[in-house]
Amino acid sequence: MDRRSFLAAASLPFIVAPTTANPRALARDPFTLGVASGDPSADGFVLWTRLALDPLGVNGRGGMPSRDLDVSWQVATDERFSRVVRSGTAPARWLDAHSVHVELTGLEPGREYFYRFRAQGHMSPAGRTRTTPTGLSPLHFAVAACAHYEHGYYTAYRRLAEEEPDLVVHLGDYMYEYGPSGYTALAGRVRTHTPGKCATLADYRLRHAQYKSDPDLQLAHATAPWLVSFDDHELENNWAGPVSSTGAPAFARRRANAFRAYYENMPLRRASLQGAVLRVNRRVSWGGLARFHLLDTRQFRDDQACLDGVRAGCDERLADTRTLLGDDQWSWLTQGLASSTTQWNLLGQQILMMQRDYRRGPGREVNLDSWDGYAAERTRLLGLLRGTANPVVLTGDAHMHHDAELKLDFDDPDSPAVARELVASSIASDGDGYRDRAWISESLAENPHIAFIDQRRGYLTCRVGPTELSARFRTLDHISRRGAPARTAHRVTIPAAASR
């Protein structure tokens, strides 16, 4: 089987009949949500699956029985599993929605592996993953964000998978909490959400299962390990720390429900779920070449200034005491940047870090949910990046591609750029997208530190080596129907400032 054949077959389960009659055996394939891997290290990674006989069962439990099941797993060095190097059994607990998280160690660094699961005589699709290298091996990774199920098909995920990246970085809005037509795209509704706005644990589990049922998303997960971090819609639009943006009752319980369902459906380590906190800020190094610093820009922030939104004249946003990251995460990030010895430092985070003026002509309007609403902390962070080796900021949320310079003083054209910000458009959110050239031209004129904007759907791919990072902004002309090719709308090459 060649690689193309493996990718084509990855979303097709191989059914194995039970060897003995068992009245408690599962009669149907439980691997309807696919497989995934994540958080690779030099000697291992996390493997994930979740059993679901009926992904859209009304109680969010996937039609599974109320009992724990044993799931066996295998890791091999070849697609045919003729060279199995590790195997074992893990519990799929009914209290955890029959999700499985296997944390592997003791494998060889810098190599490709294949994995699969088996339960009750049924075999899962196979997945491809890899460990991180120990030296300066090149890295090919993709960046994705914002995949509203109703707004379009996940063709962009399939095109991303076909590029066979070493790693996928997903920067939030993996799923959306709205009920059917709760957030309508210009192109209308292509598919329909499960009933109701998510609030209970069953609601969030059911919505994750609906998204995970998509074959294009399953293929993207099966192709490479993922680094995942949530933004707002995995819980509620524009939530901030303990504050609901809608004044929803019992918000702490709702947040706990969303976090638990997110953990159950993602290839995260068990230590990430810490009671009422879901710890997603973490570091993953690709040998000596690059270190990913994944940030959480939701859970520890102050509430948005001036009642949120895109506004002018909000002095509150400039207050030195306002925080987006929180004290503990700020200390963690400061230490991580200071101690990094890699050639590149890649900050994966959710919201626009650049200053972004939305008003044409005199005056300024900014999005108070973005870093513009926490301007003093942004200035401190950019000061840190000025002393960091080759920083690049990777961003989601905006539903548009952006390529911009991050400056110590955005109002001074001569102010030095301390980093580049590469913003991925959405996988599906806001429908087909468009290219309003007049609007783009006006936006670039208002924001001279921005070099490129594109309003179509898509993702980023980046290739990193010791001397440069090159990025391609990939776009699709439509997602309201399947089959669009991905094209490169913009390229940027960032030379390394110094060798390590």
Disulfide bonds with the S-S distance in Angstrom:
Cys306-Cys314 1.94
